[in-house]
């Protein structure tokens, strides 16, 4: 299993942040989106927030990710379009979710 982390900013507006969290509460994400995430090869996924910064932790199947099912792509596109009202890229012109680079791992450090 591969672990990947991504970062994204939300609009710095408490009402939009609350609405975004509500859209991601258990049972609130459209079932087609959840099925597509799992079908694509994500085994686990969590989104964490501090202020208006989001971090997504994803565990990906050993065989990697596959593309969305073309039949569900219009629903995925609609979901992503609706999320655009809440989200903003960290860097201008960059993808919304940016992959993060690991810079420290405790198990790689020499014993104290």
N, C-alpha and C positions, 0 to 999 in steps of 0.2 A: 504494500500500500504506500502511495506517495502522499505526502502532506504538502499543501500549498497554502500560502497566505496572500491575501489581496487587501488593498486599502482603497477607500473612497470617502469623499466628503459629502455631507448633506448640506443643504442650504442652511445657513445659520439663523434659523427661525424656529422658536420653540413650538409653535403650532404645527409647522410642517414636520418637525422631528417627531412630535407625538403622533401625527397622522401616519408617518412612515412606520413607526413602531407598531401601530395598530394594524397596518396592512400586513405586517409580518408576524403577528400573534398566532399562536397555534390555531389551525383551522381557517385562517384568514387568507393565506396564500392560495391562489387558485389551484385546484387539484391537478389540472393539466400541467401547471408549472412544476409542481412537486414531482409528478410522474416523469416529466421530461428531465429534470435534474438527476433523478435516480437512473433513468434509462441511459443517460449520457455517460455514466460511469462514476458519478459522485457517490461515495459510500456514506460519508458524513459531511455535514456542513453546518457551521455556526456563524452567526454574525454578532459581533460585539461592538458596543458604542461607548465612546467617551467624548463628551461635548458634541461636536458635529462630525467627528471622525469615526468611520466604520472600519472594522477589520473583519475579514471573512477568513475563517479557517476551514479548509476543505481537505478531506481525505479522498483520494482518487484511486480507483481500481488499478491493480497492477498492469492491466492491459491498456490503460490510458483512457482518454475521453473520446467519444464519438460525437458527431454532429447531431443537432436536434432532428427529430423526425420531421420531414418536410410537411406532413399533414398538420402538425401542431405548431409549426413555425409562425403562422399568423397570430396565434394566441400568445406565443412567446414575444413576438414583436409588439403586440398590444400591451402586454404587461410591462415590457421595457419602456415603452412610450409613456405609460402612466407613471413609472418610477422616475422618469426624467424630471418631473415636476419637483421632486424632493432632492435629487442627487445632483452633484456637480463634480467634475473631474478635479483631482488634486492639482494637476498641471494643465495649463491651457493647451487645448488641442490634443490631449492624451486620451486614451480609452478611459471609460468611467472607472472600472476596477483595475488598479495597477498591481502587478505582482510585487510582493515584498521580497527582499533579500535577507536571508538569515546571516547574522553577523556574530552570533555567540551560541554555543551549545555546551551545557555543563558537562555532558559525558565526554566531550573532547578535551576537557581541561585536565592537566596533570593533578594527581592527588595532592592535597595540601599537606 
